[in-house]
C-alpha cells in the first residue's frame, strides 16, 4: 500500500498541532461545532493556522455550517472543509460551487444501506469519511467503532477516511482491512475528553506507519 495518511482531529492549540505534524500527521482537523468538547473559535484557529498551514493540510470540521461560518473559514485560509452533519446533496453542491472548498463528507455507518448514499455525493467531494453513528446528537469523537464488515465490499471512486473509535490498539486491524490508506483519529489520542496527549499521538502514528 502507499504511504498512510493520518488525520489528527479535534486539535485546539498550537502546541498539539505542531507535535502532530512533527509526528507525521498529514491532516489536522479543527472542529467548529459548539456542542463538541473539541470546539475551537475562528479567532483562535486563525492564530494556529498562521503557524502551521504550510506544513500540513488543515481541515475545518463543521456540522451543517451557515454562510457566515463558511466565509470566516475561507478568510482564515482553509481549503478543505469536512461536512459532518446532515448536509443534503444540494447543500454540498452549493458549498462546493459557491465557496470553492475541497470537501470531505462524513457519514455515520450502521448498515450497508448507509453506503448507498455515498454514490450521489461523489461528484462533489474529494474524500468521504466513514464514522460511527452519532451518539446523543454529538457528531463524531464518540470513541466507538462501527462494524467494519459493512465496508468489506465497498466500491467507490473516491478515497475515504476510516474513522470512529480508532486508537493505537486497533489501528493495525483497520489498516489490514486494506480498504483505505486514510485514517482519522480524535478521542483515541486523548487522555481525557477533548484533551490531546502527545505520547498517544506519537504512538498512534508510529504504530500505523511502521505496520506497512
KEKE-3310 file (N, C-alpha, C; in steps of 0.2 Angstrom, whole numbers, plus 5000, padded with zeros to 4 digits):
npx = (5004:5002:5009:5003:4990:4987:4975:4974:4962:4951:4960:4966:4975:4991:5002:4999:4995:5007:5015:5008:5010:5025:5025:5021:5008:4997:4986:4977:4963:4951:4939:4923:4911:4899:4894:4903:4917:4928:4928:4933:4937:4935:4944:4954:4959:4963:4975:4983:4983:4991:5003:5005:5000:5007:5013:5006:4989:4976:4960:4944:4932:4915:4897:4883:4885:4883:4882:4889:4899:4906:4911:4920:4929:4935:4941:4951:4960:4957:4956:4951:4936:4926:4911:4901:4888:4870:4870:4863:4863:4861:4865:4879:4883:4881:4890:4902:4902:4899:4908:4920:4927:4937:4930:4927:4916:4906:4900:4889:4890:4880:4874:4874:4865:4868:4879:4874:4871:4882:4886:4879:4885:4898:4903:4905:4914:4931:4935:4927:4922:4920:4912:4907:4890:4881:4881:4869:4866:4878:4891:4903:4919:4916:4922:4918:4918:4912:4904:4916:4914:4904:4909:4916:4914:4914:4913:4919:4923:4930:4943:4942:4942:4944:4936:4931:4932:4945:4962:4978:4978:4970:4973:4981:4973:4963:4971:4974:4962:4963:4956:4958:4969:4969:4966:4957:4958:4953:4947:4954:4967:4968:4969:4960:4943:4942:4955:4970:4984:5001:5010:5002:4997:5010:5012:5001:5003:5016:5014:5005:5012:5023:5018:5017)
npy = (4994:5012:5026:5029:5040:5050:5058:5069:5074:5087:5096:5109:5118:5127:5120:5106:5104:5107:5097:5085:5087:5086:5073:5066:5068:5070:5077:5090:5092:5104:5108:5116:5117:5120:5111:5101:5095:5098:5110:5124:5142:5153:5164:5159:5148:5154:5160:5149:5143:5152:5148:5135:5131:5129:5117:5106:5099:5108:5105:5111:5106:5104:5106:5106:5119:5137:5151:5162:5156:5149:5159:5165:5154:5152:5165:5164:5155:5141:5127:5115:5107:5098:5091:5086:5084:5084:5087:5090:5083:5094:5105:5102:5102:5116:5122:5118:5124:5137:5142:5135:5126:5111:5096:5085:5073:5067:5052:5043:5026:5012:5002:4992:4999:5012:5015:5017:5030:5036:5037:5046:5058:5058:5066:5078:5078:5077:5068:5054:5052:5039:5035:5031:5030:5045:5049:5053:5065:5070:5073:5063:5058:5050:5038:5026:5011:5007:4993:4985:4976:4980:4988:4979:4976:4988:4999:5013:5028:5038:5041:5037:5042:5032:5031:5034:5028:5024:5019:5016:5003:4997:5001:4994:4983:4990:4995:4983:4979:4984:4993:5006:5020:5030:5038:5043:5050:5054:5055:5044:5047:5055:5059:5063:5069:5078:5083:5082:5070:5070:5059:5048:5052:5051:5038:5032:5036:5031:5017:5015:5019:5011:4999:4995)
npz = (5000:4998:5006:5022:5027:5040:5050:5062:5073:5080:5086:5097:5100:5097:5101:5101:5088:5081:5087:5082:5068:5067:5072:5061:5055:5042:5040:5049:5060:5064:5074:5072:5081:5092:5102:5104:5114:5108:5102:5093:5092:5078:5079:5087:5080:5069:5073:5075:5063:5056:5059:5055:5043:5031:5033:5034:5030:5034:5040:5041:5052:5052:5056:5047:5042:5042:5030:5036:5044:5034:5026:5035:5037:5025:5024:5034:5029:5026:5015:5014:5019:5031:5031:5043:5047:5043:5030:5015:4998:4989:4997:4999:4986:4983:4993:4988:4975:4977:4987:4984:4992:4995:4998:5012:5015:5028:5034:5045:5049:5050:5044:5029:5020:5023:5015:5002:5000:4997:4984:4976:4980:4976:4965:4970:4981:4988:4997:5006:5023:5034:5048:5065:5070:5075:5093:5105:5098:5096:5085:5079:5087:5097:5102:5098:5088:5071:5063:5054:5045:5037:5027:5018:5005:4999:4986:4978:4969:4975:4987:5005:5022:5036:5051:5069:5084:5083:5089:5096:5098:5089:5077:5068:5064:5057:5047:5041:5034:5022:5014:5013:5014:5022:5038:5052:5068:5084:5098:5102:5104:5115:5133:5141:5139:5125:5127:5120:5119:5119:5118:5115:5103:5096:5097:5091:5077:5074:5076:5066:5054:5055:5052:5039)
capx = (5000:5005:5010:4997:4989:4984:4972:4973:4956:4950:4966:4963:4981:4997:5007:4997:4996:5015:5018:5005:5014:5031:5025:5019:5001:4996:4980:4975:4956:4949:4931:4919:4904:4899:4892:4909:4922:4934:4926:4938:4934:4938:4950:4960:4961:4967:4982:4986:4984:4996:5010:5006:4996:5011:5017:5001:4983:4971:4953:4939:4926:4909:4891:4878:4888:4880:4887:4894:4905:4910:4915:4926:4934:4938:4945:4957:4964:4955:4954:4947:4931:4923:4904:4899:4881:4865:4871:4860:4867:4860:4869:4886:4884:4881:4896:4907:4902:4899:4914:4926:4931:4938:4925:4926:4909:4906:4893:4889:4888:4877:4872:4876:4861:4871:4884:4871:4870:4889:4887:4877:4889:4905:4905:4906:4919:4937:4936:4922:4924:4916:4912:4902:4884:4881:4879:4866:4866:4885:4894:4910:4923:4912:4926:4915:4919:4906:4906:4920:4912:4899:4913:4920:4913:4913:4917:4918:4929:4934:4946:4939:4945:4941:4936:4927:4935:4952:4967:4984:4977:4966:4974:4984:4967:4960:4975:4974:4956:4966:4951:4959:4976:4967:4963:4956:4958:4952:4947:4959:4974:4966:4970:4953:4938:4944:4962:4975:4990:5007:5013:4997:4998:5016:5012:4997:5006:5022:5012:5002:5017:5028:5015:5017)
capy = (5000:5018:5029:5030:5047:5051:5065:5070:5078:5090:5100:5115:5123:5127:5115:5100:5104:5106:5090:5081:5087:5083:5065:5063:5068:5073:5082:5092:5094:5109:5107:5122:5114:5122:5105:5097:5097:5100:5116:5130:5148:5155:5168:5155:5144:5158:5161:5142:5142:5156:5145:5128:5129:5127:5111:5101:5101:5109:5104:5114:5101:5108:5102:5110:5126:5143:5155:5166:5152:5147:5165:5165:5149:5154:5171:5162:5151:5134:5125:5109:5108:5092:5091:5081:5084:5081:5091:5087:5084:5101:5109:5100:5105:5123:5124:5117:5128:5144:5144:5133:5121:5104:5093:5079:5072:5062:5048:5038:5019:5007:4996:4993:5004:5019:5016:5018:5037:5039:5037:5053:5063:5058:5072:5085:5078:5075:5062:5053:5050:5034:5036:5028:5034:5050:5047:5058:5071:5073:5070:5061:5059:5046:5033:5019:5009:5003:4986:4986:4971:4983:4991:4974:4976:4995:5001:5020:5030:5042:5039:5038:5041:5027:5035:5031:5024:5021:5020:5013:4996:4994:5004:4989:4979:4994:4995:4976:4979:4985:4997:5013:5022:5037:5036:5049:5049:5060:5053:5038:5050:5059:5057:5065:5071:5084:5085:5078:5068:5070:5052:5044:5054:5048:5030:5030:5037:5027:5011:5014:5019:5005:4992:4994)
capz = (5000:4998:5012:5026:5028:5046:5051:5069:5073:5086:5089:5100:5102:5093:5103:5099:5081:5079:5088:5077:5062:5068:5072:5054:5053:5035:5040:5056:5060:5069:5075:5073:5082:5099:5106:5105:5118:5104:5098:5093:5089:5072:5081:5090:5075:5064:5075:5074:5055:5053:5061:5053:5037:5026:5035:5034:5027:5039:5039:5045:5053:5053:5056:5044:5043:5038:5026:5039:5046:5028:5024:5040:5036:5019:5026:5038:5025:5025:5008:5015:5024:5032:5032:5047:5049:5039:5024:5009:4991:4987:5002:4997:4979:4984:4996:4983:4969:4979:4991:4982:4996:4994:5003:5015:5018:5033:5035:5051:5046:5054:5040:5022:5017:5023:5010:4996:5000:4995:4976:4973:4983:4973:4960:4974:4986:4987:5001:5011:5030:5037:5055:5069:5070:5081:5100:5108:5094:5095:5079:5079:5093:5102:5104:5096:5081:5068:5061:5048:5039:5032:5021:5015:4998:4997:4979:4977:4965:4979:4993:5011:5029:5041:5057:5074:5089:5081:5094:5095:5099:5084:5070:5063:5062:5052:5041:5037:5030:5015:5010:5013:5017:5026:5044:5056:5075:5088:5105:5103:5106:5121:5139:5144:5134:5122:5128:5116:5123:5114:5118:5112:5095:5093:5097:5086:5071:5074:5075:5060:5049:5055:5050:5032)
cpx = (5004:5006:5004:4996:4984:4981:4971:4967:4954:4955:4963:4969:4987:5002:5006:4997:5003:5017:5015:5009:5021:5031:5023:5012:5001:4990:4979:4968:4955:4942:4928:4912:4903:4897:4898:4914:4928:4933:4932:4935:4938:4944:4956:4963:4965:4974:4986:4988:4990:5003:5011:5003:5000:5015:5012:4995:4978:4964:4948:4933:4920:4903:4885:4880:4884:4885:4892:4900:4909:4914:4921:4931:4938:4943:4952:4962:4963:4953:4950:4942:4928:4916:4902:4892:4876:4865:4868:4864:4867:4865:4877:4888:4885:4888:4902:4908:4902:4906:4920:4930:4932:4934:4927:4920:4909:4899:4894:4886:4886:4874:4874:4871:4864:4876:4881:4871:4877:4889:4885:4881:4896:4907:4907:4911:4926:4938:4929:4926:4919:4917:4907:4896:4884:4878:4875:4866:4873:4888:4901:4913:4920:4917:4923:4917:4913:4909:4909:4918:4908:4903:4917:4920:4912:4917:4915:4924:4933:4937:4941:4943:4941:4941:4931:4930:4942:4957:4973:4983:4973:4968:4977:4978:4964:4964:4974:4967:4958:4960:4953:4966:4975:4963:4963:4955:4957:4952:4952:4966:4973:4967:4964:4949:4940:4951:4967:4981:4996:5009:5008:4997:5004:5015:5007:5000:5012:5019:5009:5007:5022:5025:5015:5024)
cpy = (5006:5020:5030:5038:5047:5058:5065:5076:5081:5093:5107:5120:5122:5121:5108:5099:5103:5099:5085:5081:5084:5075:5062:5064:5072:5078:5083:5095:5099:5109:5114:5119:5115:5116:5101:5100:5099:5106:5121:5136:5149:5159:5164:5151:5148:5159:5154:5141:5146:5153:5138:5126:5127:5120:5105:5103:5102:5108:5107:5109:5105:5103:5107:5117:5131:5147:5160:5162:5150:5153:5165:5160:5150:5160:5169:5157:5143:5133:5119:5110:5101:5094:5085:5081:5081:5085:5087:5087:5091:5106:5108:5103:5113:5126:5123:5122:5136:5146:5141:5128:5114:5101:5086:5078:5066:5058:5043:5031:5015:5001:4997:4998:5011:5020:5018:5026:5040:5041:5044:5059:5064:5063:5078:5084:5075:5068:5061:5052:5045:5034:5031:5032:5039:5047:5053:5065:5074:5069:5069:5061:5055:5040:5026:5018:5007:4997:4986:4981:4974:4986:4986:4975:4983:4996:5008:5022:5035:5039:5040:5038:5036:5031:5031:5026:5021:5023:5016:5005:4992:4996:4999:4985:4983:4995:4989:4975:4980:4989:5004:5015:5028:5035:5042:5047:5055:5058:5047:5041:5056:5056:5058:5068:5078:5086:5080:5076:5067:5063:5048:5046:5051:5041:5028:5030:5032:5020:5010:5014:5014:4999:4991:4993)
cpz = (5000:5005:5016:5027:5035:5047:5059:5070:5080:5090:5091:5101:5097:5094:5101:5092:5078:5081:5084:5070:5062:5069:5066:5052:5046:5035:5048:5055:5065:5069:5077:5074:5090:5104:5107:5110:5115:5100:5099:5090:5082:5074:5083:5084:5070:5066:5074:5067:5053:5054:5057:5046:5031:5027:5035:5030:5032:5036:5044:5046:5055:5053:5053:5045:5039:5034:5030:5042:5040:5026:5029:5039:5030:5020:5029:5035:5024:5017:5009:5020:5025:5034:5036:5050:5044:5032:5018:5003:4989:4991:5000:4991:4979:4987:4992:4978:4971:4982:4988:4986:4993:5000:5005:5018:5022:5033:5041:5048:5051:5051:5033:5018:5017:5018:5003:4995:4997:4988:4974:4975:4979:4969:4964:4980:4984:4991:5004:5018:5033:5044:5059:5069:5076:5087:5103:5105:5094:5089:5080:5086:5099:5105:5102:5089:5078:5066:5054:5043:5034:5026:5017:5008:4995:4991:4977:4973:4970:4985:5000:5017:5033:5048:5062:5078:5088:5087:5092:5095:5093:5077:5065:5060:5056:5046:5037:5034:5023:5011:5009:5016:5021:5032:5049:5063:5079:5096:5107:5104:5111:5128:5143:5138:5131:5123:5125:5120:5118:5113:5114:5104:5092:5092:5092:5079:5069:5072:5068:5054:5049:5053:5043:5029)
residu = (UNK:UNK:UNK:UNK:UNK:UNK:UNK:UNK:UNK:UNK:UNK:UNK:UNK:UNK:UNK:UNK:UNK:UNK:UNK:UNK:UNK:UNK:UNK:UNK:UNK:UNK:UNK:UNK:UNK:UNK:UNK:UNK:UNK:UNK:UNK:UNK:UNK:UNK:UNK:UNK:UNK:UNK:UNK:UNK:UNK:UNK:UNK:UNK:UNK:UNK:UNK:UNK:UNK:UNK:UNK:UNK:UNK:UNK:UNK:UNK:UNK:UNK:UNK:UNK:UNK:UNK:UNK:UNK:UNK:UNK:UNK:UNK:UNK:UNK:UNK:UNK:UNK:UNK:UNK:UNK:UNK:UNK:UNK:UNK:UNK:UNK:UNK:UNK:UNK:UNK:UNK:UNK:UNK:UNK:UNK:UNK:UNK:UNK:UNK:UNK:UNK:UNK:UNK:UNK:UNK:UNK:UNK:UNK:UNK:UNK:UNK:UNK:UNK:UNK:UNK:UNK:UNK:UNK:UNK:UNK:UNK:UNK:UNK:UNK:UNK:UNK:UNK:UNK:UNK:UNK:UNK:UNK:UNK:UNK:UNK:UNK:UNK:UNK:UNK:UNK:UNK:UNK:UNK:UNK:UNK:UNK:UNK:UNK:UNK:UNK:UNK:UNK:UNK:UNK:UNK:UNK:UNK:UNK:UNK:UNK:UNK:UNK:UNK:UNK:UNK:UNK:UNK:UNK:UNK:UNK:UNK:UNK:UNK:UNK:UNK:UNK:UNK:UNK:UNK:UNK:UNK:UNK:UNK:UNK:UNK:UNK:UNK:UNK:UNK:UNK:UNK:UNK:UNK:UNK:UNK:UNK:UNK:UNK:UNK:UNK:UNK:UNK:UNK:UNK:UNK:UNK:UNK:UNK:UNK:UNK:UNK:UNK)
# end
